[in-house]
Amino acid sequence: EAHQEWHPIYRSLLYRRKYYDIFFFDLEGNMIYSVYKEADFATNFAASSNGPWKDSGLGRVYQEALAKPDDIHYADFAPYGPSGGADAAFFAKGVRDSTDQLIGVYAIQLPPDYQKSIEDRVPGCSLDAINAAYEGAVTVVGLGKPLSEDMEKPLPCFKGHSPRSFRTLLDHHLQNGFPEGDLSTIVSDPYDDVKGFAVDAACAFAFSLQSMLKQGYTMGQVQHADDEIYQRFTTFLRSSMDFQGISGRVKFDGNDRANSLVIQQVQQGR
């Protein structure tokens, strides 16, 4: 019954992301789920077992994820027996339940033709060479978050939260999905410098909509706005709206928004 419910979901995820396979393991090392169920299905990957594939790349990332479940573990491309000896790479991470208890390990297998690192695709373009080329580079960008003295101010868009607490909540759901555990919504490598702007853009739209409703317009009128309603909506957005957001103060002057700038320099590759 569980397989009938979840197998189509993970098979669809596999197709969308062009994975080769998706696996789930229990805490004893047993592979309890696989989309394609090759020769490795229902075998054991624990280091102490006699499983035939425990020393493979998949075995290694399973064992590492069991030891450090909150990290993402990777094994680079190497021949993998159950897939006919084709090159395969693996990622794995621990899975926790709603009480934060570790209940298993989730892993994916990448096919040989999956997009690889630039190191593998461009001769001489190693990550060390890229780091060296950018060492000392200086950029000037928007801060993307409130100043330190504003990090505990209340957020009018998210009652009960400050910029600091909401950013922590946002990071948690980017890492664990929303609702928590929904693997299709996990963002493993988010753009940290712009995530606050994305949240505040949604709030800006919500406050503008709230303003229209307070003026007596209906949701249907706003959805099918004529020129007058459109002008009122954008006028509020550009000239009247002013709130504390998780990216800083949100107030526009026409099409521009004042922001704090930060100067960053690359040092030792960071």
C-alpha positions as CSV (number, residue, x, y, z in Angstrom):
1,E,0.0,0.0,0.0
2,A,2.8,2.4,0.9
3,H,4.6,1.5,-2.3
4,Q,1.5,2.1,-4.4
5,E,1.2,5.6,-2.8
6,W,4.8,6.8,-3.0
7,H,6.4,5.0,-5.9
8,P,4.7,7.2,-8.6
9,I,5.9,10.3,-6.7
10,Y,9.5,9.2,-6.5
11,R,9.5,7.9,-10.1
12,S,8.2,11.3,-11.2
13,L,10.9,13.0,-9.2
14,L,13.5,10.8,-10.8
15,Y,12.3,11.7,-14.3
16,R,12.2,15.4,-13.6
17,R,15.7,15.6,-12.1
18,K,17.2,13.1,-14.5
19,Y,18.4,10.8,-11.7
20,Y,19.3,7.2,-12.4
21,D,17.8,5.9,-9.2
22,I,16.4,6.9,-5.8
23,F,16.9,4.8,-2.6
24,F,15.8,4.6,1.0
25,F,17.6,2.7,3.7
26,D,16.7,1.7,7.2
27,L,19.0,2.3,10.1
28,E,20.3,-1.3,9.9
29,G,21.6,-0.7,6.3
30,N,18.9,-2.5,4.4
31,M,17.8,-0.9,1.1
32,I,14.1,-0.9,1.6
33,Y,13.2,1.2,-1.5
34,S,14.5,1.7,-5.0
35,V,12.8,3.1,-8.1
36,Y,14.4,0.5,-10.5
37,K,15.1,-2.3,-8.0
38,E,18.3,-3.5,-9.6
39,A,20.5,-6.2,-8.0
40,D,21.3,-4.0,-5.0
41,F,17.7,-3.8,-3.9
42,A,16.9,-5.5,-0.6
43,T,20.7,-6.0,0.1
44,N,22.5,-4.6,3.1
45,F,25.0,-1.7,3.0
46,A,26.1,-1.5,6.7
47,A,29.8,-1.5,7.1
48,S,29.6,-4.5,9.5
49,S,27.5,-6.5,7.1
50,N,28.5,-9.0,4.4
51,G,26.4,-7.1,1.8
52,P,28.0,-7.4,-1.7
53,W,27.9,-3.6,-2.3
54,K,28.7,-2.2,1.1
55,D,32.2,-1.0,-0.1
56,S,30.8,0.7,-3.2
57,G,30.2,4.5,-3.5
58,L,26.6,4.0,-2.4
59,G,27.7,2.0,0.6
60,R,30.2,4.7,1.5
61,V,27.6,7.6,1.4
62,Y,25.1,5.5,3.3
63,Q,27.6,4.8,6.1
64,E,28.6,8.5,6.2
65,A,25.0,9.7,6.3
66,L,24.3,7.3,9.1
67,A,27.2,8.8,11.1
68,K,26.5,12.4,10.2
69,P,22.8,12.5,9.1
70,D,22.4,16.3,8.8
71,D,25.2,16.6,6.2
72,I,25.0,15.8,2.5
73,H,27.5,13.1,1.5
74,Y,28.9,12.5,-2.0
75,A,30.7,9.7,-3.8
76,D,32.2,10.6,-7.1
77,F,31.7,8.7,-10.4
78,A,33.0,5.2,-10.4
79,P,31.9,1.8,-11.9
80,Y,28.9,0.4,-10.0
81,G,28.2,-3.3,-10.3
82,P,24.4,-3.4,-10.0
83,S,24.1,-0.9,-12.9
84,G,26.1,-3.1,-15.3
85,G,29.4,-1.6,-14.2
86,A,28.4,1.9,-15.5
87,D,29.9,4.9,-13.9
88,A,27.7,6.2,-11.1
89,A,27.9,9.0,-8.5
90,F,25.8,9.1,-5.3
91,F,24.5,11.6,-2.8
92,A,23.0,10.7,0.6
93,K,21.5,12.4,3.7
94,G,19.8,11.2,6.9
95,V,16.0,11.3,7.2
96,R,14.3,12.5,10.4
97,D,10.7,12.2,11.5
98,S,8.5,15.0,12.9
99,T,10.1,14.5,16.4
100,D,13.6,14.9,14.9
101,Q,14.5,11.3,15.4
102,L,16.7,9.7,12.7
103,I,14.7,7.0,10.9
104,G,16.7,6.2,7.8
105,V,18.9,7.5,4.9
106,Y,17.8,8.9,1.5
107,A,20.2,8.5,-1.4
108,I,20.2,9.2,-5.2
109,Q,22.3,7.8,-8.0
110,L,23.4,10.0,-10.9
111,P,23.9,8.4,-14.4
112,P,27.2,8.6,-16.3
113,D,26.0,11.4,-18.6
114,Y,24.7,13.6,-15.7
115,Q,26.1,17.1,-15.8
116,K,29.5,17.0,-14.2
117,S,31.8,19.4,-12.5
118,I,33.7,21.9,-14.8
119,E,36.9,20.2,-13.6
120,D,35.8,17.1,-15.5
121,R,34.5,18.9,-18.6
122,V,37.2,21.6,-19.2
123,P,40.8,20.5,-19.2
124,G,43.0,22.8,-17.1
125,C,39.9,24.5,-15.4
126,S,40.3,23.0,-12.0
127,L,38.6,24.4,-8.9
128,D,42.0,25.4,-7.6
129,A,42.6,27.4,-10.8
130,I,39.2,29.1,-10.5
131,N,39.9,30.0,-6.8
132,A,43.3,31.4,-7.7
133,A,41.8,33.5,-10.5
134,Y,39.2,35.0,-8.1
135,E,41.4,35.4,-5.1
136,G,41.3,39.0,-3.8
137,A,38.4,40.0,-6.0
138,V,36.1,42.7,-4.5
139,T,32.4,43.0,-5.1
140,V,29.9,45.6,-3.9
141,V,26.4,44.1,-3.4
142,G,23.2,44.8,-1.6
143,L,23.3,43.5,2.0
144,G,20.2,41.4,1.5
145,K,19.3,41.5,5.2
146,P,18.6,44.1,7.9
147,L,21.4,45.8,9.8
148,S,22.4,44.0,13.0
149,E,20.4,46.5,15.2
150,D,17.2,45.7,13.2
151,M,17.4,41.9,13.3
152,E,15.1,41.6,16.3
153,K,12.4,44.1,15.1
154,P,9.0,42.5,14.7
155,L,7.9,41.6,11.1
156,P,4.4,42.9,10.3
157,C,4.1,40.3,7.5
158,F,4.9,37.3,9.8
159,K,3.4,37.9,13.2
160,G,5.5,36.6,16.0
161,H,8.7,36.6,14.0
162,S,11.7,38.9,13.7
163,P,14.1,39.0,10.7
164,R,16.5,36.7,12.6
165,S,13.9,34.1,13.6
166,F,12.2,34.0,10.2
167,R,15.5,33.7,8.3
168,T,16.3,30.7,10.6
169,L,12.8,29.2,9.8
170,L,13.3,29.8,6.1
171,D,16.7,28.1,6.1
172,H,15.2,25.1,7.9
173,H,12.5,24.7,5.3
174,L,14.9,25.2,2.4
175,Q,17.0,22.3,3.8
176,N,14.1,20.1,4.9
177,G,11.3,21.0,2.5
178,F,7.9,22.5,3.1
179,P,5.9,20.9,4.5
180,E,8.8,19.4,6.3
181,G,9.9,16.2,4.6
182,D,8.6,17.1,1.2
183,L,11.7,16.2,-0.8
184,S,10.4,17.9,-4.0
185,T,10.6,21.4,-2.3
186,I,14.1,21.0,-0.8
187,V,16.6,23.6,-2.1
188,S,20.0,22.2,-1.4
189,D,22.0,25.3,-2.6
190,P,19.8,28.4,-2.3
191,Y,20.9,31.9,-3.4
192,D,21.5,33.3,0.1
193,D,21.9,36.8,-1.1
194,V,18.5,37.0,-2.7
195,K,16.2,34.7,-0.6
196,G,15.2,37.6,1.7
197,F,14.2,39.7,-1.3
198,A,12.0,36.9,-2.6
199,V,10.1,36.7,0.7
200,D,9.7,40.5,1.0
201,A,8.4,40.6,-2.6
202,A,5.6,38.3,-1.6
203,C,4.9,40.5,1.4
204,A,4.9,43.6,-0.7
205,F,2.3,42.2,-2.9
206,A,0.2,41.0,0.1
207,F,0.3,44.5,1.7
208,S,-0.7,46.1,-1.6
209,L,-3.6,43.7,-2.0
210,Q,-4.6,44.4,1.6
211,S,-4.7,48.1,0.8
212,M,-7.0,47.6,-2.1
213,L,-9.4,45.5,0.0
214,K,-9.4,48.2,2.7
215,Q,-10.4,50.7,0.0
216,G,-13.5,48.6,-0.8
217,Y,-12.3,46.8,-3.9
218,T,-13.1,43.1,-4.1
219,M,-10.7,40.3,-4.8
220,G,-12.3,39.7,-8.2
221,Q,-11.9,43.4,-9.1
222,V,-8.2,43.2,-8.3
223,Q,-7.7,40.0,-10.2
224,H,-9.3,41.6,-13.3
225,A,-8.1,45.1,-12.7
226,D,-9.0,48.0,-15.0
227,D,-6.6,50.9,-15.5
228,E,-7.8,52.7,-12.4
229,I,-7.4,49.8,-10.1
230,Y,-4.0,49.0,-11.6
231,Q,-2.8,52.5,-11.0
232,R,-4.1,52.5,-7.4
233,F,-2.3,49.2,-6.7
234,T,1.0,50.3,-8.2
235,T,0.8,53.8,-6.6
236,F,0.5,52.2,-3.2
237,L,3.4,49.8,-3.9
238,R,5.7,52.6,-5.1
239,S,4.9,55.4,-2.8
240,S,2.9,54.4,0.3
241,M,4.2,51.0,1.4
242,D,6.7,50.9,4.2
243,F,7.5,47.9,6.3
244,Q,10.2,46.0,8.1
245,G,11.2,42.9,6.0
246,I,13.7,40.1,6.3
247,S,15.8,41.8,3.7
248,G,15.7,45.2,5.5
249,R,13.3,48.1,5.3
250,V,11.0,47.8,2.3
251,K,10.1,51.2,0.9
252,F,10.2,52.3,-2.7
253,D,10.9,55.6,-4.3
254,G,9.3,55.1,-7.7
255,N,11.0,52.0,-9.0
256,D,14.0,52.2,-6.6
257,R,14.5,50.8,-3.2
258,A,17.2,52.2,-0.9
259,N,19.4,49.5,0.5
260,S,22.5,49.0,2.5
261,L,25.6,47.9,0.6
262,V,28.3,45.5,1.7
263,I,31.8,45.1,0.3
264,Q,33.0,41.6,0.0
265,Q,36.5,40.2,-0.9
266,V,37.3,36.6,-1.9
267,Q,39.9,35.2,0.5
268,Q,41.1,31.6,0.4
269,G,38.3,30.7,-2.0
270,R,35.5,32.1,0.2
